[in-house]
Amino acid sequence: IIQSSLENSVSISCPYKSEFLNSLKYICRGKQPSVCLQQAVVTSVNKLNRRFGLQDDKTSRHFTVTVTDVTKDDAGSYLCGVQRNNHLDEFNHIQLEVKGKKTDFSFFFALFGSLLSWTWIITSAKEEEMIKFWCLGGGLRSPSASSCKWNLPRKPG
């Protein structure tokens, strides 16, 4: 689940395996993998569509979809997809919730058989001032000190 406040920007990070470096990446609304590519909001070929933009970071093997000026209409289910030739595409499910003034959001997705959870607590519009943490394995429901990492905001000066 991702929660965002109105008019904020939200970035969704979608990891992929190294074998898919040059594959088509995309995101669509809804929960139907069979029509996701045809209904894609943005792709790694058509990287910008109104308020949606896609950036592919091949070094870290993830693509990021950014939604600017989030509205109530943006709420709902999304699928991050990676096209696989001669196989079914791989997907991560994301649920976006849009709230009034709330400034935190998180999302959970299944990744190659493991549960990887991210939570971003947004205290500022500036990336360097955000508090972030992520957990691998049990995620937020059963985090352990060894499974979670924190990135605290940098102090100015």
C-alpha positions as a Python dict, from the first residue, in 0.01 Angstrom:
ca = {
    (1, 'I'): (0, 0, 0),
    (2, 'I'): (128, 345, -88),
    (3, 'Q'): (-28, 640, 89),
    (4, 'S'): (25, 990, -41),
    (5, 'S'): (-123, 1328, 30),
    (6, 'L'): (-298, 1532, -235),
    (7, 'E'): (-77, 1734, -469),
    (8, 'N'): (243, 1557, -353),
    (9, 'S'): (467, 1353, -581),
    (10, 'V'): (499, 978, -528),
    (11, 'S'): (783, 761, -658),
    (12, 'I'): (732, 387, -699),
    (13, 'S'): (1047, 176, -729),
    (14, 'C'): (1011, -151, -922),
    (15, 'P'): (1312, -388, -912),
    (16, 'Y'): (1390, -646, -1180),
    (17, 'K'): (1638, -928, -1246),
    (18, 'S'): (1962, -857, -1435),
    (19, 'E'): (1845, -1072, -1727),
    (20, 'F'): (1578, -806, -1796),
    (21, 'L'): (1813, -505, -1829),
    (22, 'N'): (1702, -441, -2187),
    (23, 'S'): (1342, -556, -2151),
    (24, 'L'): (1042, -325, -2174),
    (25, 'K'): (928, -193, -1834),
    (26, 'Y'): (584, -45, -1770),
    (27, 'I'): (313, 35, -1517),
    (28, 'C'): (-63, 9, -1560),
    (29, 'R'): (-371, 72, -1351),
    (30, 'G'): (-573, -224, -1231),
    (31, 'K'): (-499, -585, -1141),
    (32, 'Q'): (-521, -762, -1477),
    (33, 'P'): (-180, -875, -1602),
    (34, 'S'): (-328, -998, -1932),
    (35, 'V'): (-411, -642, -2046),
    (36, 'C'): (-153, -445, -1848),
    (37, 'L'): (88, -373, -2132),
    (38, 'Q'): (-192, -258, -2363),
    (39, 'Q'): (-321, -27, -2088),
    (40, 'A'): (20, 95, -1967),
    (41, 'V'): (25, 447, -1825),
    (42, 'V'): (397, 482, -1907),
    (43, 'T'): (666, 250, -2046),
    (44, 'S'): (1044, 252, -2079),
    (45, 'V'): (983, 356, -2443),
    (46, 'N'): (713, 618, -2379),
    (47, 'K'): (861, 756, -2058),
    (48, 'L'): (632, 1051, -1998),
    (49, 'N'): (253, 1069, -1994),
    (50, 'R'): (110, 1382, -1835),
    (51, 'R'): (187, 1345, -1461),
    (52, 'F'): (346, 998, -1487),
    (53, 'G'): (714, 951, -1568),
    (54, 'L'): (937, 642, -1584),
    (55, 'Q'): (1313, 629, -1527),
    (56, 'D'): (1509, 302, -1570),
    (57, 'D'): (1824, 270, -1357),
    (58, 'K'): (2003, -26, -1514),
    (59, 'T'): (2291, -4, -1265),
    (60, 'S'): (2069, -75, -964),
    (61, 'R'): (1821, -280, -1173),
    (62, 'H'): (1505, -97, -1083),
    (63, 'F'): (1277, 143, -1261),
    (64, 'T'): (1101, 427, -1087),
    (65, 'V'): (761, 562, -1177),
    (66, 'T'): (693, 912, -1045),
    (67, 'V'): (344, 1057, -1021),
    (68, 'T'): (332, 1435, -977),
    (69, 'D'): (44, 1638, -834),
    (70, 'V'): (-130, 1329, -691),
    (71, 'T'): (-511, 1346, -706),
    (72, 'K'): (-789, 1132, -558),
    (73, 'D'): (-838, 981, -906),
    (74, 'D'): (-486, 833, -887),
    (75, 'A'): (-591, 605, -599),
    (76, 'G'): (-626, 234, -673),
    (77, 'S'): (-434, -72, -788),
    (78, 'Y'): (-132, -63, -1019),
    (79, 'L'): (96, -329, -1166),
    (80, 'C'): (465, -273, -1239),
    (81, 'G'): (553, -501, -1530),
    (82, 'V'): (866, -628, -1702),
    (83, 'Q'): (818, -783, -2045),
    (84, 'R'): (964, -1131, -2092),
    (85, 'N'): (997, -1271, -2441),
    (86, 'N'): (820, -1608, -2481),
    (87, 'H'): (713, -1608, -2114),
    (88, 'L'): (457, -1438, -1895),
    (89, 'D'): (564, -1090, -1789),
    (90, 'E'): (669, -1035, -1427),
    (91, 'F'): (459, -805, -1209),
    (92, 'N'): (460, -628, -874),
    (93, 'H'): (125, -515, -733),
    (94, 'I'): (97, -169, -579),
    (95, 'Q'): (-204, -18, -404),
    (96, 'L'): (-208, 363, -395),
    (97, 'E'): (-414, 539, -130),
    (98, 'V'): (-455, 915, -150),
    (99, 'K'): (-515, 1098, 177),
    (100, 'G'): (-564, 1463, 268),
    (101, 'K'): (-266, 1602, 457),
    (102, 'K'): (-99, 1275, 558),
    (103, 'T'): (271, 1273, 471),
    (104, 'D'): (374, 909, 489),
    (105, 'F'): (336, 627, 243),
    (106, 'S'): (452, 270, 206),
    (107, 'F'): (424, -15, -35),
    (108, 'F'): (464, -389, -26),
    (109, 'F'): (527, -625, -312),
    (110, 'A'): (633, -982, -375),
    (111, 'L'): (976, -1007, -535),
    (112, 'F'): (1100, -1341, -664),
    (113, 'G'): (947, -1536, -375),
    (114, 'S'): (1048, -1296, -95),
    (115, 'L'): (848, -1019, 63),
    (116, 'L'): (1029, -689, 39),
    (117, 'S'): (866, -395, 209),
    (118, 'W'): (953, -30, 182),
    (119, 'T'): (825, 251, 398),
    (120, 'W'): (906, 612, 331),
    (121, 'I'): (811, 870, 590),
    (122, 'I'): (809, 1199, 409),
    (123, 'T'): (891, 1496, 626),
    (124, 'S'): (994, 1724, 342),
    (125, 'A'): (961, 1759, -32),
    (126, 'K'): (1340, 1740, -51),
    (127, 'E'): (1477, 1389, -108),
    (128, 'E'): (1779, 1445, 118),
    (129, 'E'): (1555, 1533, 415),
    (130, 'M'): (1333, 1222, 397),
    (131, 'I'): (1345, 952, 662),
    (132, 'K'): (1342, 610, 495),
    (133, 'F'): (1368, 249, 598),
    (134, 'W'): (1322, -86, 433),
    (135, 'C'): (1293, -444, 551),
    (136, 'L'): (1361, -770, 370),
    (137, 'G'): (1184, -1090, 468),
    (138, 'G'): (904, -1056, 720),
    (139, 'G'): (878, -687, 646),
    (140, 'L'): (704, -447, 878),
    (141, 'R'): (481, -713, 1030),
    (142, 'S'): (776, -894, 1184),
    (143, 'P'): (1087, -680, 1132),
    (144, 'S'): (1410, -768, 1303),
    (145, 'A'): (1716, -551, 1353),
    (146, 'S'): (1907, -756, 1096),
    (147, 'S'): (1635, -731, 830),
    (148, 'C'): (1576, -353, 842),
    (149, 'K'): (1793, -64, 728),
    (150, 'W'): (1745, 305, 805),
    (151, 'N'): (1841, 609, 601),
    (152, 'L'): (1808, 917, 819),
    (153, 'P'): (1796, 1268, 674),
    (154, 'R'): (2121, 1453, 638),
    (155, 'K'): (2167, 1757, 859),
    (156, 'P'): (2232, 2081, 668),
    (157, 'G'): (2582, 2224, 696),
}
